[in-house]
Amino acid sequence: MEYAFHFYNGLAETGVFSALSRFVGETPAPPVVLCIGSDLAIGDCLGPVTGSLLKKRADFKGYVYGTLKSPVTAKEVKYLNDFVHKTHPESRVIAVDAAVGEECDVGLVKVSDTPLRPGSGANKRLGKVGDFSILGVVARKSAFTYSFLNLTRFHMVYAMAELISSAIASASCCSKGVTNRANLSVKSHSA
């Protein structure tokens, strides 16, 4: 199942929170948020910006991999995927990434109960990651996708990252495994 909310919608954060809460439910361990992307292209930095914002939030109860300081790119996901499942076996993994889509989808934040396949917008064939996924559609898909990622407005990417990080932080506080625990954010690792 997938839910989509435009980042300009005043209720988008509540919608993302509600969808995440429904998908994640009560878990025995704090969630892991895998924020995928690179700071080399504005459109591709949604994941790292989201990860950086999450790490600064006192109300986030979980683990973050992928920040502006230590990004996790699509190529590194296969290594980090194994690491995360071995290190956090009882945690649910929320994967966050930028995406390209139809012109009418630009600006949508999509929350899905399925894993995501990083790099698919650039026609890369990489493995799936995450138990759940959050995609921010930052540009339209075309033969010149990489060019469009570089022409993406940073304001849109940052606003989406703020919305996503706030919703994840709120949802993380509802997990059974993090009740009355201190902030569990750890240093980001890159594979």
C-alpha positions in Angstrom: 0.0 0.0 0.0 1.2 3.5 -0.8 0.2 6.9 0.5 1.3 10.2 -1.2 1.2 13.7 0.1 2.4 16.9 -1.6 4.9 18.7 0.5 3.0 22.0 0.3 -0.1 20.3 1.8 -0.4 21.6 5.4 -1.5 18.1 6.6 1.3 16.3 4.7 3.4 15.8 7.9 0.5 14.3 9.7 -0.3 12.0 6.8 3.3 10.7 6.6 3.3 10.2 10.3 0.0 8.3 10.2 1.1 6.1 7.3 4.4 5.3 9.0 2.7 4.6 12.3 0.3 2.2 10.5 3.1 0.4 8.7 5.7 0.3 11.5 3.3 -0.4 14.4 4.7 -1.4 17.8 8.2 -2.8 17.4 10.4 -4.5 20.0 13.4 -2.3 19.0 14.0 1.3 17.9 13.7 1.9 14.1 16.7 2.2 11.8 16.4 5.0 9.2 18.6 4.4 6.1 18.9 7.8 4.3 20.2 7.2 0.8 21.6 9.7 -1.6 24.5 12.0 -2.3 25.3 15.6 -1.7 26.9 15.9 -5.2 23.5 16.6 -6.8 20.9 18.8 -5.1 18.0 16.5 -6.2 19.8 13.4 -4.8 20.5 14.9 -1.4 17.0 14.3 0.1 18.2 11.3 2.1 21.4 12.8 3.5 19.5 16.1 4.5 16.8 14.0 6.1 19.4 12.0 8.0 21.2 15.1 9.2 18.0 16.7 10.4 17.0 13.5 12.2 20.3 13.4 14.1 19.7 16.9 15.4 16.3 16.1 16.8 16.1 15.3 20.5 12.7 13.6 20.0 14.0 11.0 17.5 14.4 7.6 19.1 16.3 5.3 16.7 19.3 4.9 14.5 20.3 6.9 11.4 22.6 5.9 8.6 23.3 8.4 5.9 23.8 12.1 6.5 25.4 15.0 4.7 28.7 14.4 6.6 28.6 10.6 5.9 26.3 9.9 3.0 25.1 6.4 2.0 24.9 6.1 -1.8 22.9 3.6 -3.8 26.1 1.6 -4.5 26.8 1.2 -0.8 23.3 0.0 0.1 24.0 -3.7 -0.5 26.8 -3.7 2.1 24.9 -1.5 4.6 21.8 -3.6 4.2 23.6 -6.7 5.5 25.2 -4.6 8.3 21.9 -3.1 9.4 20.2 -6.5 9.6 23.0 -8.0 11.6 23.5 -5.1 13.9 19.8 -4.3 14.5 18.0 -7.7 13.9 14.7 -6.7 15.6 14.5 -3.2 14.2 12.3 -2.1 11.4 14.2 -0.3 8.6 12.8 2.8 7.0 14.5 3.7 3.7 14.4 7.3 2.6 15.5 8.3 -0.9 14.9 10.9 -3.7 13.0 9.8 -6.7 12.1 11.0 -10.2 8.6 10.7 -11.6 5.9 12.2 -13.8 5.7 16.0 -13.9 2.5 15.9 -11.9 4.2 13.8 -9.2 7.0 16.3 -8.5 6.7 17.5 -4.9 5.0 14.3 -3.6 6.3 12.4 -0.6 5.3 8.8 -1.0 5.2 6.4 1.9 5.0 2.7 1.1 4.9 -0.6 3.0 7.4 -2.1 0.6 11.2 -1.8 0.3 12.7 0.6 -2.2 15.2 0.0 -5.0 17.7 2.8 -4.9 19.1 4.1 -8.2 16.1 2.9 -10.2 15.5 6.5 -11.4 18.9 6.3 -13.0 18.2 2.8 -14.5 20.5 1.1 -12.0 19.7 -2.5 -11.1 20.4 -2.6 -7.4 18.9 -4.7 -4.6 15.9 -3.6 -2.5 16.4 -2.0 0.9 14.2 -1.3 3.9 11.0 -2.8 5.3 9.2 0.4 4.5 10.1 3.3 2.2 9.7 7.0 1.9 10.4 8.6 -1.5 10.4 12.3 -2.3 9.7 13.0 -6.0 12.2 15.8 -6.7 12.3 15.9 -10.5 10.6 14.6 -13.6 11.9 11.5 -15.2 13.5 11.9 -18.6 16.5 11.0 -20.7 18.2 13.8 -18.9 17.4 12.8 -15.4 20.8 13.7 -13.9 20.5 17.2 -15.4 17.1 17.6 -13.8 18.5 16.4 -10.4 21.1 19.2 -10.6 18.4 21.8 -11.5 16.1 20.8 -8.6 15.3 23.6 -6.1 17.1 23.1 -2.8 14.1 24.7 -1.0 11.8 21.8 -2.2 14.4 19.2 -1.1 14.9 20.8 2.3 11.2 21.3 2.9 10.6 17.6 2.1 13.4 16.6 4.4 12.0 18.7 7.2 8.6 17.1 6.8 10.0 13.5 6.5 12.3 13.9 9.5 9.6 15.4 11.7 7.2 12.6 10.8 9.8 9.9 11.4 10.8 11.4 14.8 7.1 11.5 15.8 6.5 7.9 14.7 9.7 6.7 16.4 8.4 7.9 19.8 5.4 5.6 19.4 7.5 2.4 19.0 7.2 0.0 22.0 11.0 -0.5 22.0 11.8 3.1 22.6 9.4 4.1 25.4 11.2 6.2 27.9 14.6 5.7 26.3 17.2 8.3 25.6 17.9 9.4 22.0 19.6 6.4 20.3 21.0 8.2 17.3 24.4 6.9 16.4 27.1 8.2 14.2 26.4 7.6 10.6 28.4 4.9 8.9 29.2 4.6 5.3 30.1 1.3 3.8 
